[in-house]
Structures are given as C-alpha cells and as structure tokens.
Amino acid sequence: MDLSPIWLTLKLAGITTGMLFVVGVPFAWWLSTGRSFFKIIIEAIITMPLVLPPSVLGFYLLLAFSPQHGVGKWLHNTFDVQFVFSFQGLVLASVIYSMPFMVGPVKSALQQLPASLAEASYTLGKSPWQTFKSVLLPNIKPSLLTAVVLTFAHTLGEFGVVLMIGGNIPGVTRVASIAVYDAVEKMDYASANNYSLILFSITFVLVIAVFVFNKYQAKSPLG
C-alpha cells in the first residue's frame, strides 16, 4: 500500500490548521467586536464555503490562479509562482475552504464571554491585544481545541476543491481522498478501504479527544 497520500494529507492538514490558527483566531476576535455592515459582508464571504459546492469554489480558484488568467498570470510572470497543480495550491484552497471551521467556533465563544472580563482588563491598563491574548483566549480553550480539530479533520476529507486546483499528481497533490476515488474507479476496493479506514480512524480519535477534553474542562474547578 502506498502511504504517500496519507502523509501528504496529514502534511496539508497540519499546515492549513497552523496557518488558520495564526490568522483565523485574531480575525475571529475582530469579527466578534461590533456588528458593522462591512463585518457582516466579510463574515458572509468567509461562510460561503459551508454552503457552496466544493467544485464551484475549486473552479473559481482554478480560474483565478491559473497561469493564463488574472492573479495567477501576474504571480507567474512576476514571481514565477504557480498555485495550480502544486502543493502550494492545495494549501491555498484548503485555507480558504476550511476557514469557517476555525473562525466560526472561536467567534461564537468570544461573543459569549461576559463583557466584564474585557472591561476589567482595560481598567488594569491592558491593551486590547493584551486583553485578547491573556484574558479572553484562556477562557475559550475548549472552543479553540474544537476549532483546531474541526479544521484539521475537515482538511483531511477535502476532495472537490483540492481535485480542481491540484489535480491528481502522485507525491505532489494526490491526497488520501483522491487516492480513495482513484482506487474505486479502478475497482481496487481493498486499497480504497485501507485509505478510508485510516482517515476514519484518525478523525474518530480526534473527535473523541475533543469530547474527553471538553468533559474534563467542564468538571475541572478551573475550567
């Protein structure tokens, strides 16, 4: 059994989750403060991957970053960078496609915190950023873990969007979900079952870990 699609999938999920944690958590905080019309538009755009068919998003990313069109043409001519049919393209597509799974839970958790927490921090002379980092984030640890696991697990199972922008290049863009599809097309059900079982096992363990952690936090006096 060729395990390279599994390792490539784990690598993609890890990089995507790390990037979204660094970018998405502060972004969720920004969205949670106030309800301007501009923020509503931004939030709607971020949420679109939840309702759009993955192939639609993948198609537009393919057009946008193709070396023959728009941004992709400019990037290719200026920096010799190509996102289409490359691992970098998979990361870009995954970050966009999985963003609501990082931003949504964190934003909801921040909005549910009592306003007195931040107000007390400001009274002590802390800046908004210090308040966010040292006061608000420690109080939403279960939601942070949930967002990280959801993002990681969702990236593991991506198919349509990564197929559209990355294709099926062994060792480069052939992730596990595409390997499953490939095996089924060839009627190699044994390989399809092996890949599927590995993905199922990883996802199941991650979900169980979240439930156990959240249950422990609920019982802990400091949770």
C-alpha distance (Angstrom), angle and dihedral (degrees) to the residues before:
residue distance angle dihedral
M1 . . .
D2 3.81 . .
L3 3.81 106.5 .
S4 3.80 95.6 -177.1
P5 3.86 92.8 97.5
I6 3.82 89.2 55.0
W7 3.81 93.4 50.1
L8 3.80 90.9 44.9
T9 3.81 90.1 50.8
L10 3.81 92.4 50.0
K11 3.80 90.3 47.7
L12 3.80 91.3 50.1
A13 3.81 92.7 46.8
G14 3.81 92.2 47.8
I15 3.80 95.0 49.4
T16 3.81 92.8 43.6
T17 3.80 93.0 49.0
G18 3.80 92.6 47.0
M19 3.79 93.1 49.5
L20 3.78 92.9 46.2
F21 3.81 92.0 48.2
V22 3.80 91.1 54.4
V23 3.80 94.4 44.0
G24 3.80 104.2 24.3
V25 3.82 100.8 51.0
P26 3.83 95.7 56.0
F27 3.81 88.3 41.3
A28 3.81 90.4 53.5
W29 3.80 88.7 51.5
W30 3.81 90.6 52.3
L31 3.81 90.8 50.0
S32 3.81 91.4 48.5
T33 3.81 92.8 58.5
G34 3.79 109.3 79.8
R35 3.79 132.0 -20.5
S36 3.81 107.2 -112.9
F37 3.80 118.9 164.0
F38 3.81 89.3 -114.4
K39 3.82 91.2 57.2
I40 3.80 90.6 48.4
I41 3.82 89.7 55.1
I42 3.82 91.7 48.0
E43 3.79 91.4 48.4
A44 3.80 90.9 49.6
I45 3.81 90.6 52.6
I46 3.82 91.2 49.4
T47 3.81 90.6 49.5
M48 3.82 94.8 50.9
P49 3.85 94.9 90.4
L50 3.82 87.8 64.1
V51 3.80 92.2 62.7
L52 3.81 104.4 25.2
P53 3.82 119.1 88.7
P54 3.84 106.9 -106.4
S55 3.81 90.4 -125.0
V56 3.83 90.4 59.0
L57 3.79 92.8 53.1
G58 3.80 90.4 43.5
F59 3.80 91.3 50.5
Y60 3.80 93.4 53.5
L61 3.80 91.9 45.3
L62 3.81 88.1 50.6
L63 3.81 90.4 53.0
A64 3.80 94.4 43.6
F65 3.81 96.2 49.0
S66 3.79 100.9 33.0
P67 3.84 111.0 123.6
Q68 3.81 87.3 -124.7
H69 3.80 97.4 55.7
G70 3.81 144.4 50.1
V71 3.78 119.2 -50.3
G72 3.79 92.6 2.8
K73 3.80 92.1 56.4
W74 3.81 91.4 48.8
L75 3.83 92.7 48.4
H76 3.79 91.7 47.6
N77 3.81 94.7 48.0
T78 3.81 96.1 40.8
F79 3.82 104.7 35.8
D80 3.82 102.4 11.3
V81 3.82 88.2 -120.7
Q82 3.79 121.2 146.8
F83 3.80 122.6 -172.1
V84 3.79 98.2 176.6
F85 3.84 114.0 93.3
S86 3.81 92.8 2.0
F87 3.79 136.9 104.5
Q88 3.82 89.2 -113.1
G89 3.78 87.3 59.0
L90 3.81 90.6 53.3
V91 3.81 89.7 52.7
L92 3.80 92.0 48.9
A93 3.82 92.5 48.7
S94 3.81 92.3 45.0
V95 3.81 93.4 50.1
I96 3.80 91.1 52.5
Y97 3.80 94.7 41.4
S98 3.82 96.5 46.0
M99 3.81 98.1 39.4
P100 3.83 96.0 99.7
F101 3.81 89.9 56.1
M102 3.81 90.1 59.8
V103 3.80 100.0 35.6
G104 3.82 99.2 41.6
P105 3.84 101.8 59.3
V106 3.82 93.1 40.1
K107 3.81 93.5 48.8
S108 3.81 92.3 48.2
A109 3.82 92.0 48.8
L110 3.81 92.7 49.1
Q111 3.80 91.7 50.1
Q112 3.81 90.7 52.7
L113 3.81 93.8 55.9
P114 3.81 114.5 101.8
A115 3.80 113.1 -101.1
S116 3.82 88.9 -130.7
L117 3.82 90.3 74.7
A118 3.79 93.5 63.7
E119 3.81 93.2 37.1
A120 3.81 91.6 54.6
S121 3.80 90.1 50.0
Y122 3.80 92.0 50.6
T123 3.81 89.4 49.6
L124 3.81 88.6 57.2
G125 3.80 89.8 55.0
K126 3.80 99.1 -101.6
S127 3.79 119.0 149.0
P128 3.84 121.0 -123.8
W129 3.81 90.1 -103.4
Q130 3.82 93.2 48.6
T131 3.80 89.0 47.9
F132 3.79 91.5 50.9
K133 3.79 94.5 46.9
S134 3.81 101.0 39.7
V135 3.81 104.3 27.5
L136 3.79 111.8 23.6
L137 3.81 102.5 37.2
P138 3.85 95.4 51.6
N139 3.81 87.9 55.7
I140 3.80 94.8 56.2
K141 3.81 100.6 47.4
P142 3.83 94.7 130.2
S143 3.81 91.1 51.8
L144 3.80 91.0 47.1
L145 3.80 90.9 53.2
T146 3.80 91.0 45.8
A147 3.82 90.7 51.6
V148 3.81 92.2 48.5
V149 3.81 93.5 48.6
L150 3.80 93.8 44.2
T151 3.80 90.6 50.3
F152 3.80 93.4 47.1
A153 3.81 93.9 45.2
H154 3.79 93.2 45.3
T155 3.79 91.0 52.0
L156 3.81 90.1 50.6
G157 3.79 90.0 60.0
E158 3.80 100.5 42.4
F159 3.77 113.9 129.7
G160 3.81 119.6 147.1
V161 3.78 99.2 44.9
V162 3.83 95.2 44.8
L163 3.79 92.0 45.2
M164 3.81 91.6 52.6
I165 3.80 96.9 49.6
G166 3.82 100.1 27.2
G167 3.77 106.0 32.0
N168 3.79 119.4 -160.9
I169 3.80 107.8 -60.3
P170 3.84 112.7 156.1
G171 3.80 112.0 -120.5
V172 3.82 92.4 5.7
T173 3.81 111.7 55.1
R174 3.81 104.6 -7.7
V175 3.80 100.4 113.4
A176 3.81 124.2 179.1
S177 3.82 96.8 -93.2
I178 3.79 90.2 54.7
A179 3.82 90.2 45.6
V180 3.83 88.5 55.5
Y181 3.81 91.2 51.1
D182 3.80 90.3 46.4
A183 3.80 92.6 51.1
V184 3.81 93.0 48.6
E185 3.82 90.8 50.6
K186 3.79 88.1 54.1
M187 3.83 89.8 45.5
D188 3.80 88.5 -119.7
Y189 3.78 93.5 143.2
A190 3.80 93.6 166.0
S191 3.82 92.3 62.5
A192 3.81 91.5 41.8
N193 3.79 89.3 52.6
N194 3.82 92.3 48.7
Y195 3.80 93.6 51.8
S196 3.80 92.2 43.3
L197 3.80 92.9 48.5
I198 3.81 92.0 51.6
L199 3.81 92.1 49.8
F200 3.80 91.4 45.4
S201 3.81 92.0 49.8
I202 3.80 94.5 49.1
T203 3.80 92.6 47.6
F204 3.80 93.0 45.4
V205 3.82 92.4 51.9
L206 3.81 91.2 48.8
V207 3.80 93.1 50.5
I208 3.83 92.1 47.3
A209 3.82 89.3 50.0
V210 3.81 90.6 54.5
F211 3.82 92.3 49.7
V212 3.81 91.9 48.6
F213 3.81 92.7 47.3
N214 3.81 93.5 47.8
K215 3.81 91.4 47.6
Y216 3.82 90.2 50.6
Q217 3.80 91.1 48.3
A218 3.81 91.2 50.4
K219 3.83 91.1 52.7
S220 3.79 95.8 42.3
P221 3.82 114.9 96.2
L222 3.81 88.2 -136.5
G223 3.81 94.0 45.6
